[in-house]
Amino acid sequence: MSINADLFTEDLYMAVNGDWQETAEIPDDKASTGGFNDLRDGIEELLMGVIQGMEAGELAIPNDELDEMLTYYRQAIDFDERNTLAGEPLKPYLQQIESLNDYAALEELFPAWVLRGFPLPFTFGVSADMKNTAVHTLYLGVPSTILPDVTYYEAGNESAEALLAIYQQMSVEILEAIGYDYTQAQSYVEQALAFDRLLVPHLKSQEELADYVASYNPRSMAEIESYHSRMSFKKIIQALLGQEISEAIVSEPAYFEALERILTPEHFSQLKAWMLVKLANSQASMMSEDLRQLAGQYSLALSGNPSIQNQTKHAYYLTTSYFDMVIGDYYGKTYFGPEARQDVREMVEVMINVYKERLKRNDWLSQATINQAIVKLDALDILVGYPDDYPDVYRAIDIQPDKSLYENTLAMRILFAEDALGKYGEPVDRKKWGMSPDTVNAYFNPAHNHICFPAAILQAPFYSLEQSRSENYGGIGAVIAHEISHAFDNNGAKFDEYGNLNNWWTDEDFEAFETKADAMVKQWDGIEYAGGKVNGTLTVSENIADGGGLTAALEATKRETDGDLRAFFINWARIWRNKARPEYMQLLLTVDVHAPAPLRASVQPRNLDEFHEVFGTQVGDGMYLAPEDRVIIW
């Protein structure tokens, strides 16, 4: 696609991507295309071919775990068998709900349903203790609402009314397809919607959840036990962990403090209906083709997609969701070479050094805080490409051909849940990968103080040995520095070099940081996009990381003997190429902590003096930003 140089001073994104934007077509089963999505489509096509090649005997199956994966895939793609069974595999669990008479009976059922990942009015999970990340602890979580965010329930939200109508119709039709008569199905769905409304006043919005440090609320077991008089948290936890504990972390105290008023005898029938409807909706895609099609209707309304995935893609994604690290290991070791792995690692090390030097020259932090920030960078672990091995739990998977797809799915869920819960009180593996190597993404884990770049993102336009170093810095270089920047965003800055929630800043320095973060919020807040507006508070951590990433990658480019700043900025704009459906764009404006991709391409460069020098912007140009309004934090 050609570049329109006349637009560089007006809209960097459109200058680079305008021709593509005009002609790009979004696949019917996807909400967007371009950039990250193009790479995901390529991985999808490649690995679907791998699975089909192994299935046909054209490719070798190098280990037992891939063999188990193929056994499961055969069941997932066998729609003759799935259509014969229809909704029968789900009925025993729906009947369990219907047989519940009181909260004491629900308490007995709770542990088994936690292990199966079924809908419940509160959840349990084991993860690193934020204040002592060397060990695992227990976290209590909250249920999700039917609509994407609690803000959707505010009066006058027309899209919410339309979405709930679609959800209601879909839910009734699913229950009818499973065997309920219309009257009973309608009653269950109406009660489920009523219970959903009971939850809303006590749950946080996505904007509030973006401050994830606020989810760390240690509570004694005595206080947790007092949350509900008819169910014993102590007994449920003991059944799950096999031991008594003295405290746990409560993610949203306001919800749990309201639990006694939500889970009343008068609301018990509504709770049952909510569990039944949510279970039927969430599991229907693993039943017959008719149920799978019905179960996709609500997500289609949210995304604007014309259709759900075809059967082959569905089977692929279902299979790889459980064998993610197994197929990821195959992808990383087969398609990502050691030369590229080493080259990217060197780029990460360059970025870390750039950050250190920028910190040493920092003019708004005290020396004590600068020194501690460098200590944190020195302790940062780097994960590139793929891990040497995957966790042993994958070797315990045993797919039984004589059992149904759903039975085998539940067996894997139980296996993974027991493995996770079994880590309570155990040491944390700080180098455990949180993404599979075939994932087109990257991340910073504040609790482990590590950054991870899976093999799948390490391809053009983000990275290629065929691209210039300047282009690579504008792509993967900026992504690398973005992830490093998360160590110093409004959340990551609160964790020390060990990953512990620990204030290592002076009061004056953190106040100065918050002032700069507020400036980033204000720069983004209210930018109009796709009929809505960007929420500067929701997106601030990612915007800080984008700004820090672009600035550090720019400096690395300038150090190259043949550094090409024009090529750097062009590739930065190219990686954010994105075309999305209107419904999906509206959804993301509400729930996504990332700003819209086209804005990420154009807004951040306006903060950099070098951009204005390279492209010669003038007052009045769309890309011009007065020097006093430019926001640079890292």
N, C-alpha and C positions, 0 to 999 in steps of 0.2 A: 504494500500500500504506500502511496506517495505521501510526502510531508508537505503541508502548506506553510511555507516559511512566512507568508504574510500575516499569519495568525499568531506567531510566537509572542507578540506583545499584547495580544488580546485574550487568548485562551490557549495555554500550552497544551491542554488535553486535546482540544479539537484540532490544533495545528498538527499534532502527531497522529491522531486517531480519527479525524473527521471522515475520511474516505471509508475507513473500516466501519465506523458507526452507522454510516448511511446504508451499507450493503449487508452488514452482519445479520444473520438469521438465528434466532434462539430455537434450539431443538424443542419439540413439543413437550417432552417430558422433563424439561429443565426451566428454571425460573430466570436464568441469565446465561450469558456467554461472554467469552473474552478473558484474557489474562489468566488468572488462576484457573478459571473454568476450562479454558482450552487445554491446559496441561492435565486437568482431571479427566477430561474426555479422552485424551491420549492414553493415560494410564488405564482407564476403563477398557478401552479397545484392546490395549496390549494384554492386560491380565485376563480379560474374558477369553482372548485367544489362547493364552497359556493354559487356562483351566480346560478349555475345550480340546486343546492339543493333548494334554495329559489324559483326558477322558477317552480320546480316540486312540491312544497308544502312540501318538506321534512324538511326544516329548517324554523324557524320563521323569519318574517320580522319585526325587532324591531322598525322601525321608518318610517315616511313618505318619507324621503329622499332616503332611500334604495328602497322603493316602486317606486319612480320616476326613480331611476336607473334601475330597472328591466323593466319598461316600455320602456325606451330608449334601453336597451339591446335587447329586443324583436324586435325592429325595426332594430337594427344593424345586427342581425342574420337572419333576414327575407330576404334572397337573392331572393326569388321568386318575392317579391315586388320590390326590388332594381333592379333586371334584367328587370322587366316590365317598370320601369321608365327610366332605362338606364341613359343617360346624361341629361335628360329633366330638372331636378331641377337646373342645373347649367346654362342653356342657357340664362335665363333672365339677368344674371350678365355678361356673355360674350357679350350679345347684348348692355348692358350699355357701355361697352368699345368701341364697334364698332360705337356707335352713338356719341361719343365724337368728337367735331370739333376743340376745342382749349383748352388752359390752363384755361380759365375762366370756361369752362364746367367741367374740371377736379377738379377745386377748389370747385365747388358745390357738386361734388360727394365724395370728400375726406373724410368728417366726417363719412359718412355712411360706407365707406370702411375701415376706421380705426377701427370702432366698430366690423366689421365682420372679421378682421384679414386678409384682402385681400392684395395682393402685391401692394406696392406704392413706389414712388421714395424717400420717407423719412417717418419716423415713429414717433409716440408720445407715451410716457409712463410716468406714475406717480410713483415716488419712493421717499425715504427719501433723503433730501438734504444733500449731503456729508459734508457740513460745518455747517449744523444745522439739525442734524438728528432727532430732536424732531418733525419736520413737513415735510409734503410731498411737493415735487415740481415737475415741468414738465421737462422731458428730451426729446431731439430730437435725434432720431437714424437714422441709415443709412440702405439701403437695403443690402441683401446678394447677392453675386455673384453666378453664376451657378456652377462653380467649387468650391471645398471646401475652397480654400484660394487664395489670389491674387498672391502668389508665383507660383501657378500652371500655370499662364499665361506667365511665362517667356519663352523666345525662347528656342526651343529644348526639351521641356517637352513632351516626347512621350505619357506618360500616360494621359496627359491632352487632347491631340488630340484624343486619343481613347475614353476617357470619353465624350468629346463633340460630337463625332460621335454617341455614344449611346444615349446621351441626345436628339440630333436632331432627330434621328429615332423614339425614344419613343414619343417625342412631336408631331411629324407629325401623328403618328398612333393614338394618343389620340384624336387629333383634328378631324381626319377622323372618328373615332368611334363616336364622338359627332355629326357629320353631315357635317363637312366641306369637300369640294372636295380637292383632293391631291394638286392641284396647289395653292389654297388659303392657305392650311395648310403649305405647304413648304415655301411660301412667308412670312407668319407670323413668322415661326420659324427662318428663316434666319435674319429677321429684329430684332427679340428678341435677337439673339446671337450678332448682331451688337451693340445693345444698351447695352448689358452686357459688351461688351468690352469698351464702353465709361466710364463705372463706375470705372474700375479697377485702372487707374492711381491715383485716388483720395481717395481710401479706404486703411485702414490699414491692415497689415498682422496679422496673429494670434500671431506672436511673439511680434509685437507692442501692440496688444490688451491685452497681458498678463500684461502690466503695466496699470491696470485699473484706477489708480489714474489720469492718463493722460486724461481720458474721462470726467473729471470734468472741464468744461469750461463755466462759466456763461456768458451769453450775454444778452444785453438789447433787448427789443422788437423792438426798432428802428433798431438795427443792424440785428436782425433776419428778420425783414420785408424787409431789403435791399437785402437779399439773392436771391430773384427772383422778377423780375419786372412784370411778367404776372400772378402770383398767390399771394394772400395775406395770409401770415402765421397768421397774426393777426385775420383775419376773420375765418380761419380754427380752430384756437385755441379757439376763443370765442364760436364757434359752439360746440366744444367738451367739454369745461369746463363750459360754461354758464356764463363766466365773462372775463373781460379784465385782463391781467397780465402785469407786468413790465419787467420781465426777465424769461429766461429759461436756462437750461443746455444743451449745444451742445456737443454731444459725439465726433464728428470728424469734427472740424472746417474746415479743408482743403477740405472736401467733400462739405460742404455747401457753402464755398466760391467759389467753382467751379460750383455751381448749375446753374447759369445763362448761363454758357457755355455748360452744359450738356443738360438742358431742354430748347432747342431752338425750334423755329417753324419748322426748318428743321428736327429736331429729333423727332417731335411729333408722326409721324406714327410709328417710331421705338419704342418709349415709349409705345404706345398703344399695339403694338404687344408683347412687353415684358410683360406687365400687363396681356394680354390675355393668352399667353402661360404659364406663371407662375401660373396664376389662374387655368387654366385647369389641369395642372400637379399636383398642390398641393391639388386639391379638388376631383380628379378622384377616389381616393381610397374610397370615400364615396358614389360612384355611383354603377354601376353594377359590377358583378364579372369580366367581360371582361375588363372593365376600371380599376378595381383594379389591375388586373394582369399586365396590360400595365404600370400603374403608378409605379410599383415596379421595373422596369427594371434598371433605373439609380442607385437606391440604391443598387441593387444587384451587379452592376458593382463596386460600391465603396467598398462594404463590402466583395465581393467574395462569398456571400451566394448562394447556388444552387437554393433556392426557397424562396418565401415570406411566411408570416404566413398563416396557413390555415384559413378558414372562422371563426371558433370558436375562435381562438386566436385573430384574427383581431377584432371581435366583442367585446371581453373581453378588449383588450387594448384601443380601441376607447371609450368604455364606461367608463373605469376607468380613462381615461385622463381627463374627465369632472367631474367625481364624485370621484376624487382622495382622498379628505379628508373625504368623507363619507365612502367609503369602507375601508380607512385607519383607521378611528375611530373604525369600526367594528373589523378589524384585531387586532388592539392594545389592545382593551378592552377584546377581546375574547381569544386571544392566548398568550398574554404577561402578566404574573402575577405580582402582586405588590412586591413579594419577589425579583424577578429579577430586577425590576425597582429600588428598593431601593439599591440593591447590586451594580448596575452599577453607580447609583448616588454617592455612597460612593467611588467607584473607581475614578470617576471624581474629587471628592474632594481631594482624595489622590494625584492625578496628579497635581492639582492646588497647593497643599502644596509643592510637590516636586519641582515644578517650582519656587515657592517663595524662597525656601531654596537654590536652585541652583543660583538664581539671587543674593541672599545675599552673596554667595561665588564667584560671578563673578569677574574675574580679569582684564577685559578689558573695563568695563563701569564705569562711575563716579557714586558716591552715589546718586546724584540728579536724574539721569536717572533710576537707580535701584529702587529708591523709587517710581518714577512715574509708572514704569512697574508693581510694586506690587499693586499700586492703581488700575491699569487697571485690574489685575487679581481679585482683591477683588470685582470689579464691574461686573465681568463676570456672565451672567445668564446661567443656565444649563437647557436644555430641554431634557428629557429622555423618551423614549417609545412612548408616545402619548400625545396630549394636552387634557385638560379636555373637550373641545368642539371644534366644527369646526365653521368657520365663518358663519354668518347669511345669506350670499348671497346664500348658498347652499339650504336654506329653501325656497328661492324664485323661484327655478327651477320648471317649470310647463311643463312637456312633454305632448304634445297633440297627442293622438293616431290617430286622423284623419288627421294629418299633416305628411309629409314625414320625413324620417330620416334626410335629409339635412336641411329642414326647422327648425326642432327642434334643430339641431346642431347650426345653425346660431343664433337662439334665445338664446341659452346658451352663445355663444360667445359675443353677444351684452350685455347680463346680466352681465357677468364677466367684460367686458370692461367698461361698465358704472359704475360699482361698483368701479373699480380701478381708473378711471378718477375722480370719485366723491370724492376721498380722497384728491384731490389737496388742499393744504393749511390746511389740517386737521392734528391733532396730530398723531404720528406714534406709533403703538403698537409694542413695542420692543420685546415682547414675542410671536409674531405671527410666527407660524411655516412656514418655507419655503420648507419643504418636508412633504409628507404624511407618516404616521407611517408604511406603508407597503413598503417603499422604502429601498432598501439595499444600504445605503450610510450614510454619516454624513457630517456636514459642520460647518464652522465658519462664522458668518455674521459680518463683521467689522463695518457696520453702526449701528447694534443693539448691538454689543459687546455680542453676545451670541453664545453658541455652542449647536448643536443639534444632538442627537443620536436616530434615529427612531427605533422602536421596531424590524423591520425586520432585521437589521444588528446585533442585539443582540442575535445571535445564533451561534452554532459551525460552523466553527472552531474559529470564532472571540470571542465568549463568550458562556459559558455553566456552569451551576452549577455543571455539572458532570466533568468538566475539573479542573485541578489544578490551583491554583492562578497564578503560574508562566506561565502556558500556556495562561491563560486569559490576563495576562499582555502583553505577546508576540502578542496577537491578539487584542482584543478591547482596552486593556490598551494603546498599541502603537497608535491605531487609535484615542483614546481620546486625548492623548498628542500631536498627529499630529494636531488635530483641535485647541488645545490650542496654538500650535506653530504658527499657521496662524496669531494669534494676533501679532506676532513678526517677520513675514516674510517680504520680500521686499515691499509688499503692505500693509499688516495689520499693520506694525510698524508705519505707517503714521497716524493712527487713534488713538484717545485718549479713555479714559474710557467711554465716552458718545457716542462713535462711530463717533465722528466728525473728519473730516480731519484737523489735527492740529499737528504741529511739537512739540512734547514734549521731544525731544532729545537735548542734547548739540551738537554743530557742530562737536566737536571732536569725540563724541561717535558715531554719525551717520556715520561719515567718516570711523571709525573703523569697524562698521557693514557692510558697503558697501564693504570694503576690504575683509571681511570674505565671504560675499555673492558672490563676484567675484571668490573667491577660489572654492566655490561650483559650480559656472558656469563652471569653467575650469575643475573641476574634471569630470563633466558629458559630457561636450561638445565634440562631435566627437566619442563617444563610438559607435562602429559598432553594428548594430542590424537589423536583417531581411532584409539585403540588403541595408540598409540606415544607417543614423547616428543620434544620439540623439542631439537635439538642447538644449544646456545648458542654454541659455537665456530664451527660451520658458518655460522650466520646472523648473526654479530656485525656484519659490515660493513653489512648491510642494516638491522639494528636500530638501529645508530648513526645511519644516514641517516634512518630513519623518525623517530627521536627529534629529531634536529636539524631535520628538515623540518617536523614538527608544531609545534615550539617557535617557529621563525622565522615560519611562516605565522600562528600565533596572535598574535604580536606585531604583524604587519602588519594583522591584523583589528582589533586593539585601537586602532590608529591611525586607523581609519576613523571619521568623525563618526557614522555610523549602524551601527557594528560590532555584530554580533549573535553573541555567543560560542556561544549555544545552537545557532543555525543552522550555525555553523562546525563544531562537534563532530558534529552530526547528519550533515552531508554527508561528513565524514571517515569516519564509520562506513559510510555508503552506498556509497562508492567501493570498499570492500573486500567488498561483497556477493559471496558465493561458495558454491556447492554443488557438491561433487565426489564422485566414486565412491570407495568405500573403498580399492580397489586403488591408485588414483591418489594418494590422500592418503598412503598408506603409502610409495609411491615418493618423493614429494616430501619427506617427512620425512628421507629418506636422502640425497637428491642435490641438493635445492634450497637455495640460499643465502638464500632468502627464508623467513621464518616463515609459517605458514598464515594466509591472509587474514583470517579471523574474529578471530584473535588479534592481528593487526596493528591491527585496528579498536579492540580493547578494552584491550590491555595498555599501549600507549604513553600514552594519555590519563591513566592512573592516575599517571603521573610528574609531571603538571602541576597546580600549585596551583589554577589557574583552573578546571580541570575540576571539582574538588571544591567550589569556591565556587559555580559555576553550578548544579550539580545537587545540592548539599547532602549529600554522602556523609557517612556516620558510621562509626565503628569497628564492624566486623561486617558491613558491606555488601560485596557481592562486588566492587565497583569501588573500595573504599577501599584506600588504601596509605598506611602511616604516613610522615610527612614524611622521616624519616631513611632510609627505604628507596627514596625516589624518586630515579631516576637521570637527571640532566641533564648532558649533555656540552657541546653547542653551543647 
